[in-house]
Amino acid sequence: MFKQVLIGVVCGSAILTIGILIGHFGITKSGDSAPSWVEDVSKDVDENLIQEFLSQVDNVNIQENLRELTKVPHMATTPGDEQTVQFMLKRWQDPETGLDRAWREEYKVYLSFPDPNKPNKVTVVDPSGSVLHTAREKEKPYYAEQEDAAVVQPFAAYSPPGNPKGKLVYANQGKLSDYERLNQTVDLRGTIAITRYGGVGRADKAINAEPYGIIGVLVYTDPLDINDGLLSDTNETYPHSWYLPPSGVERGSFKTQFGDMLTPYLAAKEETYRIPETDIKGLPPIPIQPIGFEDAYILISELDGAAAPNDWQGGFNCTYNYGAPGFKPTSRFKDSNVSLDIFNSAKTLNSSNVMGVIRGSVEPDRYVIYGNHRDSWVHGAIDPSSGTSVMLEITRVLGRLVKQGKWRPRRSIIFGSWGAEEFGLIGSTEYTEEYFTKLSERAVAYINVDIAVFANATLRASGMPSMQNVIFKAAKQVSAPGQGSTNVYENWKRYFNRTSPTHGLIPRLGYLTGAGSDYAAFIHYLGIASMDMSYTYDRSKTNARIYPAYHTAYDTFDYASKFIDPGFVSHQAVARTAGNILLRLADSLVLPLNCSDYAESLEKYLKTAVDLYQEPLQAKKISMDVHHLSSSKEPLKRAVASFRKASESLDELIRSSDLANETPLKVRKINDQLMLVDRAFLNPLAFKDKYGFRHTIWASSNAGTSTFPGLADAFADAESSGLSSDWDHVHYHLSVVSQAIEGAASMLTDVI
């Protein structure tokens, strides 16, 4: 009996133990089997995936992309442009390495072209009407590319047509101050001015000239500014080196506003209302035409009059004279006029953006946008196809990871191949105008890589200060081409650096204060955190203001592969760095944006403002600076201090929180604060005379001072005029920027 009882107890105990174990593990298993999305929501960027991405970016693929993209000239809306549209669509719709979806979006935009049947002419005409000299109508061909029938004649896009004829004068860079100075010596009424590139925007050379009675303008690239003084195509310039040959001419858009001119603040769709052409602002009021420096030398070397100042002298082996106006009495051109016969005309044509997307898995309604324009003036190997060849390699690698089931981003990634950028950032601007609300609410950041490689010395990047940290982190993970074990970050720091109060010696990240590429509408109009990057040259070894073949018929695959980046390893470094940044913005649990770095930039701007403006403003009873930060009389200092405090508090919250185990709503809240901080700096009424500029920190400025742009420009105007109304405008801009910074600080504090 006892034996049976013992056996029963043992069996019962065993069954109970097994039951407990089954129950325990069953409960444990049940408790652990959360829905699959829980793990996805808390997942952070995968460093192993980033390393896999970096290893797969191939320089030979980039080279072949560039070879394909530069087969034909592809100016906006031409057959060559359509050929590149089809090429982009084919790549992005590839079933093996393509994106989730790719499509084209059409806009009907206002463009300007020369007349192929009546080429623009620049001539020297004597009093009897005989033509003594005719400038080249097309650049000298060295290879078949320059002889392609689709190579457009050099012209100034948006120059009005006309036939001005007058005595020639030399006006340096065509700045307002240049014309003022020249007008003190020469009667400018009825003259033609010759100016060199640089100093001011292209259109401003004509806009500044017209009030002085000048009736036409020539513009050229001086060899001092681009060629380090080298002039000869026999052995010094292209095809023997990267320098601009004598007949090379920089084409360009000669207008001051970005986007389509007929549909301001509206997307240029077929049915969109268009303003009358007579209401367009920011175009040259008088004809203007670019020429090569071989023709510019012939004209400038014969000018009469007093010698121009030393800072007006260029790279020619002659004295640059003002002109009396006109030529020397000993010249073969004596008593002759310069005649411009310009036959440009405007057309409204369809231009395409090519769009592609990789859908996000967790936050598909948050967009990281990566873009570059596709159109070029001629073959455009460097501008813009170096950037497009990089973008295509990034999409190939990411597309394959998606198709293989190895990866899908947390947030959606949108790729944009913008149309008609060369005519004034048109495709990207129309995109932001069409999707204004959606992008304002959902876009996390915009990465722009236009000219990926100017040369092969070092990285150069510009962007919102909040993006500094993620740019640096990515640059540290990429080897610098040709530098052994040195990474891109350390190499960059050798060429462009600054001392940060927080970080010590670091690379210098530039600011996006103008409208030099397609980032303009994203940052200035929408307030989306943006950046732009490229590899560039050692500025201690050349004075070139840009790569010498810029916007000419010599910007070809041959030029890029021989003189800009042999082996395409700098292209590869840019692709790896930009792609790394893209992955971190798309996949990080918490957006890798640092507002304390933003605070440092605001403090730097504040110091400059106080140093320059404090005493003059106090004299006008406009207070910027008193001794106590709590004073209500110093809104700008108080605002910057508030932003610093709020940014450090948010940084500490992020550091101290175990966000992977927090509710997703807390992470979403923090990310929204980071994403929207630049929106808080927008003021749609602050810059009524600057189309598309609403960002009170990074708007363009005419004052040439590295501080708050509205305040700087208003102060310069008031100081010049002395009018009380202009000093009131200074006070207005002090209020605008102070309240914008306070608003941004409030965005970073708790939600109530």
Buried (B, 14 or more C-beta within 10 A) or exposed (E): EEEEEEEEEEEEEEEEEEEEEEEEEEEEEEEEEEEEEEEEBBBEBBEEBBEBBBEBBBBEBBBBBBBBBBBBBBBBBBEBBEBBBEBBBEBBBBEEBBBBEBEBBBBBBBBBBBBEEEBBBBBBBBEEEEEEBEBBBBBBBBBEBBEBEEBBBBBBBBBBBBEBBBBBBBBBBBBBEBBEBBBEBBEBEBBBBBBBBBBBBBBBBBBBBBEBBBBBBBBBBBBBBBBBBBBEBEEBBBEBBBBBBBBBBBBBBBBBBBBBBBBBEBBBBEEBEBBEEEEBEBBBEBBBBBBBBBBBBBBBBBBBBEEBEEEBBBBBEEEBBBBBBBBBEEBEBBEBBBBBBBBBEBEEBBBBBBBBBBBBBBBBEBBBBBBBBBBBBBBBBBBBBBBBBBBBBBBBBBBBBBBEEEBBBBBBBBBBBBBBBBBBBBBBBBBBBBBBEEBBBBBBBBBBBBBBBBBBBBBBBBBBBBBBBBBBBBBBBBBBBEBEEBBBBBBBBBBBEEEBEEEEEBBBBEBBBBBBBBBBBBBBBBBBBBBBBBBBBEBEEBEBBBBBBBBBBBBBBBBBBBBBBEBBBBBBBBBBBBBBBBBBBBBBBBBBBBBBBBBBBBBBBBEBBBEBBBEBBEEBEBBBBBEEEEEEEBBBBBBBBBBBBBBBBBBEBBEEBEBEEBEBEEBBBBBBBBBBBBBBBBBEEBBEEBBBBBBBBBBBBEBEBBBBBBBBBBBBBBBEEEEEEBBEBBBBBBBBBBBBBBBBBEBBBEEE
